[in-house]
Amino acid sequence: MARLIYAALMSLDGYVADEDGAYEWSAPDEELLSFINALERPVGTYLYGRRMYEEMRVWEDPETVAAQPPEGREFARVWQAADKVVYSTSLPAVTTSRTRLLRAFEPGEVRRLKESAAADLNVSGPELAGHAIRAGLVDEFQMYVTPFLVGGGKPALPRHARLDLELLEERRFGNGTVLARYRPRAAPGDGPR
């Protein structure tokens, strides 16, 4: 069965965007983006909400991709090679290849997708990830904590979600970002993860 991974670049105080919606402070440098590419390469499907999809679709724009450093161009290749599922009630249509639009997030449908997928899935955006976390669907957290305090904004993790996590990896990057990878511990009687 494929894993569902939630990866997020966040401030030290836990936000993916500040109160003005800005997130340029979390932009990865070459070293970090190269590492992210290695973790993203095995992903076969991205799950997005509308806002995150609208941000990510630039990775299919030839002018944007051409202006990127080598690591950015590699990320574009990884992103373009994967399938995308966008959950939105307001988006009229999707504009990128290998992308389908669904009107509602259904945990059972995501479970079936995990069971049938040949490659891992990645859920992006804190609101959609919150639905997946509360439904018990997230198998791994890849939290990139950047060296910024932003004082408020869009939280990376949902309120009122409680999980016992096992640390899989920690890694420090030259720009001060720290990766903490976790997976949920199995509850008694759940068997091995």
C-alpha positions in Angstrom: 0.0 0.0 0.0 1.3 3.5 -0.9 1.9 6.0 1.8 0.3 9.4 2.1 2.9 12.0 3.0 2.3 15.6 4.3 5.3 17.8 3.6 5.4 21.5 4.6 7.8 24.4 4.8 6.9 26.3 7.9 8.1 29.0 10.3 9.5 28.1 13.7 6.2 29.3 15.2 4.3 26.8 13.0 2.9 28.8 10.0 3.1 28.1 6.3 2.2 31.7 5.4 2.1 34.8 7.5 -0.9 37.0 8.3 -0.6 38.7 4.9 -0.5 35.4 3.0 3.2 35.8 2.3 5.6 32.8 2.4 8.7 33.9 0.4 10.6 33.6 3.7 10.3 29.8 3.3 11.6 29.5 -0.2 14.2 26.7 -0.3 17.8 27.4 -1.4 19.6 25.1 -3.8 20.7 22.6 -1.1 17.3 22.3 0.4 15.5 22.0 -3.0 17.9 19.3 -4.1 17.1 17.4 -1.0 13.3 18.0 -1.4 13.6 16.7 -5.0 15.1 13.4 -3.8 12.2 12.9 -1.4 9.6 14.0 -3.9 10.9 11.9 -6.8 9.0 8.7 -5.7 5.7 10.5 -5.3 3.2 9.4 -7.9 0.2 11.6 -7.0 -0.2 15.0 -5.4 -3.4 15.9 -3.6 -4.2 19.6 -3.5 -6.8 22.0 -2.4 -7.7 24.9 -4.8 -5.2 27.5 -3.3 -2.3 25.1 -3.2 -3.0 23.9 -6.7 -3.1 27.5 -8.0 0.3 28.1 -6.5 1.8 24.9 -7.8 0.6 25.0 -11.4 3.4 27.4 -12.3 5.6 24.4 -12.4 4.1 23.6 -15.8 4.7 27.1 -17.2 7.7 26.9 -19.6 8.9 30.5 -18.9 8.8 30.0 -15.1 10.6 26.6 -15.4 13.2 28.0 -17.8 14.1 30.8 -15.3 14.8 28.4 -12.5 18.2 27.1 -11.3 18.9 23.4 -12.1 17.2 22.3 -8.9 14.1 24.2 -9.7 14.0 22.7 -13.2 14.4 19.2 -11.7 11.5 19.9 -9.3 9.4 20.9 -12.3 10.2 17.6 -14.0 9.3 15.7 -10.8 6.0 17.6 -10.5 5.0 17.3 -14.1 5.6 13.5 -14.1 3.1 13.0 -11.2 -0.6 12.8 -11.2 -2.6 15.6 -9.5 -5.9 15.5 -7.8 -7.5 18.8 -6.9 -10.3 19.1 -4.4 -12.4 22.2 -4.9 -16.0 23.3 -4.9 -15.1 26.7 -6.5 -12.5 25.9 -9.2 -14.2 25.7 -12.6 -11.6 23.5 -14.2 -8.0 22.4 -14.0 -5.4 23.7 -16.4 -2.5 21.3 -16.0 -1.8 17.9 -17.5 -2.3 14.7 -15.5 -4.8 16.5 -13.3 -8.3 15.7 -12.2 -10.8 17.8 -10.3 -13.0 16.4 -7.5 -15.6 18.4 -5.7 -15.2 16.9 -2.2 -12.5 15.2 -0.1 -13.7 11.7 0.7 -11.5 9.8 3.1 -12.7 6.4 1.8 -11.7 7.4 -1.8 -8.3 8.4 -0.5 -7.9 5.1 1.3 -8.8 3.3 -2.0 -6.3 5.5 -3.8 -3.6 4.5 -1.3 -4.4 0.8 -1.7 -4.3 0.9 -5.5 -1.4 3.3 -6.0 2.0 2.0 -7.2 3.8 5.0 -5.8 3.4 7.2 -2.7 1.0 10.2 -2.5 1.6 13.7 -1.2 -1.1 15.8 0.4 -0.2 19.5 0.1 -1.7 22.5 1.8 -2.6 22.7 5.5 -6.4 22.7 5.1 -6.5 19.6 3.0 -3.8 17.9 5.0 -5.8 18.7 8.1 -8.7 16.7 6.7 -6.4 13.8 5.9 -4.7 14.0 9.4 -8.1 13.9 11.2 -9.2 11.0 9.0 -6.0 9.0 10.0 -4.7 8.9 6.5 -1.3 10.5 6.8 1.5 8.0 7.1 4.4 10.4 7.2 5.1 14.0 8.1 8.0 15.9 6.5 8.1 19.2 8.4 10.8 21.7 7.2 11.1 24.2 10.0 12.6 27.5 8.6 14.5 30.0 10.8 11.7 32.6 10.8 9.2 33.7 13.3 6.2 35.3 11.5 3.9 35.9 14.5 0.7 34.4 13.0 -0.9 33.4 9.8 -1.9 30.0 8.3 -1.0 27.1 10.7 0.8 24.2 9.2 -1.0 21.7 11.3 -4.7 21.4 12.2 -6.1 22.3 15.6 -7.7 19.6 17.7 -5.6 16.8 16.1 -3.7 14.5 18.4 -1.2 11.9 17.3 1.7 10.0 18.9 4.6 10.3 16.5 7.8 8.5 16.0 10.8 10.4 14.8 12.3 8.9 11.6 14.9 11.5 10.6 16.2 14.9 11.5 18.5 16.9 9.3 19.9 20.4 9.4 20.6 22.5 6.2 23.1 25.3 5.7 20.3 27.9 5.5 19.2 27.0 9.1 16.2 25.0 8.0 15.7 21.8 9.9 13.8 18.7 8.6 11.9 16.6 11.1 10.3 13.4 9.6 7.8 11.6 11.6 5.3 8.8 11.3 2.3 8.0 13.5 2.9 5.3 16.0 0.6 2.3 15.8 -2.1 2.4 18.4 -2.3 -0.8 20.5 -4.0 -3.5 18.4 -3.2 -1.7 15.1 -0.3 -3.9 14.2 3.0 -2.7 12.7 3.2 0.4 10.5 
